[in-house]
């Protein structure tokens, strides 16, 4: 049966219940491990579920941060160094990836705490996660402050992509599921997506069909 | 074997190949059918893969639009009426949902073209998709123009949520997979996510565990 939450009902909900409801209704997301390094050389790793495709040319990804009212190592490192990495956790890395969300002391690296390996490539001043089958280097391109709730959208420019080339299809598509890359919902639920189909570019009055790639 | 695309290599790629590569690397997404109505009363429905959770209190979702250089019915209707809906397609609705991305004439409703049912609830001036197990009413809260590539982030405030109450767990989490809700990658690949686990809030030096809900 269809049930309704009105604005007033949503506002009256218990804080945690509302967070679960609204976060889960935001749907399936790509969790990414964001690697940064402070200007003092301290590495940091944190899981985010707010990755947004901004554009392909130039290649830009967005990442949403909560208000900068408390210490936020990842955001501060990105703003100070201009460099970060995105690393895609697999099913086998699930527990390690989630553990990076714990609030560790400032001087402890989440790489060590979670048992993941920091890797450095091509002099990029932010660490990659060696275990991740897809690793992307980004540079800070733009910062947008969202007035509605003081969150911050960081736009990053893709500087380099490192990935298992067995994953690359002839048309440029990367079938992430073949590397067992995780999806998530909200802050605590993890999923393994099963591929159904790819569909051809839709045209008016033509039935949808699977493309021949 | 790990393979690398440098910034120069990404720039030199064929346009479609690069779009496939960058879009698919943005990972698993929640496709949503965005329902709007023009000030002339013409209903419109279009699939988007750029849903972003902005916050739970107030409950805000973002949606990214490409540059407003050509006619964009959905964006124009949102800016003119301030009202829209998000509707979550299921596996059974896959072909109909994808078909809404075809470029129909301005005076043809994608509801009719794709064979989906426009529903109106509580005098909300934008149509819902009756077949969707989750339907959300949003009002325009904020517009952000992204300088890096002229895309537009529309922030919407959740005004009402309509959904199958069999889906609601005691802590507010909505297990979308139980309604066969789709995930997607890029512009043409569709997935059915299989639930793996939910994990407890991570704490330093405690191993991750599944919560008891």
Interface residues (C-beta under 8 A of the other chain):
Chain A: X1 X2 X3 X4 X5 X6 X7 X10 X11 X13 X14 X15 X16 X17 X18 X19 X20 X21 X22 X23 X24 X25 X26 X27 X28 X29 X30 X32 X49 X50 X51 X52 X53 X54 X55 X56 X57 X58 X59 X60 X61 X62 X64 X88 X91 X94 X95 X98 X99 X100 X101 X102 X103 X104 X105 X108 X113 X121 X122 X134 X136 X141 X142 X144 X146 X147 X148 X149 X151 X153 X155 X157 X158 X159 X160 X161 X162 X163 X164 X165 X166 X168 X169 X171 X172 X173 X174 X175 X176 X177 X181 X182 X183 X185 X186 X188 X189 X190 X191 X192 X193 X194 X195 X196 X197 X198 X199 X200 X201 X202 X203 X204 X205 X206 X207 X208 X211
Chain B: X1 X2 X3 X4 X5 X6 X7 X10 X11 X13 X14 X15 X16 X17 X18 X19 X20 X21 X22 X23 X24 X25 X26 X27 X28 X29 X30 X32 X49 X50 X51 X52 X53 X54 X55 X56 X57 X58 X59 X60 X61 X62 X64 X88 X91 X94 X95 X98 X99 X100 X101 X102 X103 X104 X105 X108 X113 X121 X122 X134 X136 X141 X142 X144 X146 X147 X148 X149 X151 X153 X155 X157 X158 X159 X160 X161 X162 X163 X164 X165 X166 X168 X169 X171 X172 X173 X174 X175 X176 X177 X181 X182 X183 X185 X186 X188 X189 X190 X191 X192 X193 X194 X195 X196 X197 X198 X199 X200 X201 X202 X203 X204 X205 X206 X207 X208 X211
